């Protein structure tokens, strides 16, 4: 019997279409845009970052605003940049090293503030962190909206294209229905003809429809030991950016639950890292009795290595200890052909 196919669409799917949608792309774009404005006007400031010339002369030639590392190196050498947000400064530093996960860093800093017994005004510190995170969500929404506007001109990869051949196996009509659980905020699935609107659940919202399907951005691991302490503290501001409360704004989560409760399904992981920021949601999908398999599509790096093993390790974290045996037969063995192309 053919199983319903539940396709988890993550950021690697957008990257395969040449879109600059990683968190590093977003942070780099904001810093470089801010520096470009400073270069033109002599000053730039927002709640996250500011650039201002000091009385001392500037040494060196002004870099072009298209390389984060060079911009930061120049600005720090000349003491031109300041960060009203310590949180954002941390993101920029991580991004400059080549990696950043905004949601995970938010929760890590939040926990450190929450658990710090020497913090004089905990509510104020957490309020500032939440305000900075709100600013990042606003900027991210604007950034993804711009990305959406370029989709029509991005590299088109039809299903028949050999570079996206893995979608042939997912989309074969004789294998039964398919639902795309889209964790991205973009409309790549529609523009490139992979799915019809009634086949897609935008579980984290859409930049193209923030009124009816607002962006959900935060942390979703309520199994973390500290989380119960956070809830028990009794301050709703502490729960401001926990994903579960964002899911209540739409029917997306309920639609997903109806699907996984109704019939057997096989999961296809396409460009999703399966990280802990979506732990509760992914655990419900992977551990459900109706889940009949998990097939992974992975990214192959320039040096020939790939991230298949890393994805299996992340998936393992979504299974409780008593269900580890259940996990092993569910995950399909490594398949050489399950490579997601990268066009960047």
Residue pairs with C-beta under 8 A, 6 or more apart in sequence:
1 264
2 174
2 175
2 176
3 175
3 176
3 263
3 264
3 265
3 266
3 292
3 293
4 176
4 177
4 178
4 179
4 259
4 263
4 264
4 265
4 266
5 170
5 175
5 176
5 177
5 178
5 179
5 265
5 266
5 268
6 178
6 179
6 181
6 259
6 260
6 265
6 266
6 267
6 268
6 285
7 170
7 178
7 179
7 180
7 181
7 267
7 268
7 270
8 181
8 183
8 267
8 268
8 269
8 270
8 272
8 274
8 285
9 180
9 181
9 182
9 183
9 184
9 189
9 270
9 271
9 272
10 183
10 184
10 269
10 270
10 271
10 272
10 273
10 274
11 21
11 22
11 183
11 184
11 271
11 272
11 273
12 270
12 271
12 272
12 273
12 299
12 340
12 342
13 184
13 188
13 270
13 271
13 340
14 21
14 184
14 186
14 188
14 271
15 21
15 22
15 271
15 342
15 343
15 344
16 157
16 163
16 164
16 271
16 340
16 341
16 342
16 343
17 154
17 155
17 157
17 188
17 192
17 343
18 154
18 155
18 343
18 344
19 147
19 150
19 151
19 154
19 186
19 188
20 29
20 147
20 344
21 144
21 147
21 184
21 186
23 91
23 95
23 100
23 101
23 102
24 95
24 98
24 99
24 100
26 139
26 140
26 143
27 68
27 91
27 92
27 95
27 100
27 102
28 68
28 95
29 143
30 48
30 49
30 139
30 143
31 49
31 68
31 71
31 72
31 92
32 65
32 66
32 67
32 68
32 71
33 65
34 44
34 46
34 49
34 51
35 44
35 51
35 65
35 71
35 75
36 65
37 44
37 51
38 44
38 51
38 52
38 80
39 62
39 65
42 53
43 51
43 52
43 53
44 50
44 51
44 52
45 51
45 52
45 84
46 135
47 84
47 85
47 131
47 132
47 135
48 83
48 84
48 85
48 88
48 132
48 135
48 136
48 139
49 81
49 82
49 83
49 84
49 85
49 88
49 92
50 81
50 82
50 83
50 84
51 75
51 80
51 81
51 82
52 80
52 82
53 80
54 78
54 79
54 80
56 78
56 79
58 78
58 80
59 77
59 78
60 74
60 77
60 78
62 74
63 70
63 71
63 73
63 74
64 70
65 71
68 92
68 95
68 96
69 96
72 81
72 92
72 96
74 80
75 81
83 89
83 92
85 128
85 132
85 135
87 105
87 106
87 109
87 129
87 132
87 133
88 132
88 136
90 105
90 109
91 100
91 102
91 105
94 100
94 105
101 275
101 277
102 136
102 217
103 217
103 218
103 219
103 277
104 219
104 275
104 276
104 277
106 129
106 133
106 218
106 219
106 241
107 219
107 221
107 224
107 277
109 129
110 126
110 129
110 219
110 238
110 241
111 224
111 226
113 119
113 122
113 125
113 126
113 129
114 122
114 126
114 226
114 229
114 230
114 233
114 238
115 226
116 122
119 125
123 235
123 237
126 237
126 238
127 237
130 237
130 240
130 241
133 217
133 218
133 240
133 241
136 217
137 215
137 217
140 185
140 215
140 217
141 185
141 207
141 210
141 215
144 185
144 186
144 207
144 215
145 207
145 208
147 186
147 207
148 186
148 187
148 207
148 208
151 186
151 187
151 188
151 191
151 192
152 191
154 191
155 343
156 192
157 163
157 164
157 192
157 341
157 343
158 164
158 192
158 193
159 167
159 168
159 171
159 193
159 194
160 168
163 341
163 343
164 341
165 337
166 270
166 297
166 337
166 338
166 339
166 340
167 194
170 178
170 268
170 270
171 178
171 194
177 199
178 195
178 199
179 199
179 200
179 201
179 259
180 189
180 194
180 195
180 199
180 200
180 201
181 201
181 203
181 256
181 285
182 189
182 200
182 201
182 202
182 203
182 204
183 203
183 204
183 272
183 278
184 204
185 202
185 204
185 205
185 206
185 207
185 215
186 207
187 206
187 208
188 194
189 195
189 200
190 196
190 197
190 200
201 252
201 255
201 256
201 259
202 213
202 252
203 216
203 247
203 252
203 253
203 256
203 281
204 215
204 216
204 217
205 213
205 214
205 215
205 216
205 246
205 250
206 213
206 215
207 215
212 250
213 250
213 252
214 246
214 249
214 250
216 243
216 246
216 247
216 249
217 241
217 246
218 240
218 241
218 242
218 243
218 246
218 277
219 241
219 242
219 243
219 277
220 242
220 243
220 244
220 277
220 278
220 279
220 280
220 281
221 227
221 276
221 277
221 279
221 280
222 242
222 244
222 279
222 280
223 279
223 280
223 283
227 242
230 238
230 239
231 238
231 239
239 245
243 277
243 278
243 280
243 281
244 280
247 253
253 281
256 285
257 284
259 265
260 284
260 285
260 288
260 290
260 291
261 288
261 290
263 290
264 290
264 291
264 292
265 290
265 291
265 292
266 291
266 292
266 293
266 294
266 295
267 285
267 286
267 291
267 293
267 294
267 295
268 295
268 297
269 294
269 295
269 296
269 297
269 311
269 315
270 297
270 340
271 297
271 299
271 340
273 310
273 311
273 314
274 282
274 311
274 314
274 315
274 318
275 314
276 314
276 317
279 317
279 318
282 315
282 318
283 318
283 319
283 320
285 291
286 294
286 315
286 318
286 319
286 327
286 330
287 318
287 319
287 320
287 323
287 326
291 330
292 330
293 330
293 331
293 332
294 315
294 330
294 331
294 332
295 332
295 335
295 338
296 308
296 311
296 312
296 315
296 331
296 332
296 338
297 338
297 339
297 340
298 306
298 307
298 308
298 311
298 338
298 339
298 340
299 306
299 307
299 339
299 340
299 342
300 306
300 339
301 307
306 339
308 334
308 338
312 331
315 327
315 331
316 324
316 327
319 326
319 327
